[in-house]
Amino acid sequence: MKKIFKTYNFLVLVATILLAASLLLPAVNLAFNIYGSYYMIDNVPLIRWYAIFLFVFALFYKFLKSFIASNILSWTHILLSILFFFLACYSTYNFNKSLTLAEFTSADSTDYSQGFKNSTAAMLLGFLVVQLLPIINLIIGLMRRKHAVT
């Protein structure tokens, strides 16, 4: 059980579960409206690309574990990355589901749509900022290593 709580093993486990789930999930379009451009992404390839992304970070953490400064920062990166991804998918799915009920002639529906755009942009920005954590962690680890040698 102790081996699964290593960062790279946990990432491989989550990525494998996501790949298996992508084979079983029905295809649902996730729609994004960004400044007048309407993008539709199928959820199955999105989940598979995210699983590949997790495998890449598992390799990163496996091969650079001796250079990583903080295990807490690594776990923060992993958990926030997973959280932001699932929150973005969940909110997009719920928004698309609620579009069948929304009436676009009222002022409230445009406020609802603008609120969704803002929350999606915030989640995407949060996801991108969290991806800087392993780089920061690696730089701190390399600086500590350099100072330990000198």
ABEGO torsion letter per residue (X at the ends): XAAAABAAAAAAAAAAAAAAAAAABBBBBBBBBBGGBBBBBBAAAAAAAAAAAAAAAAAAAAAAAAABABAAAAAAAAAAAAAAAAAAAAAAAAAAAAAAABBAABAAAAAAAAAAAAAAAAAAAAAAAAAAAAAAAAAAAAAAAAAAAX
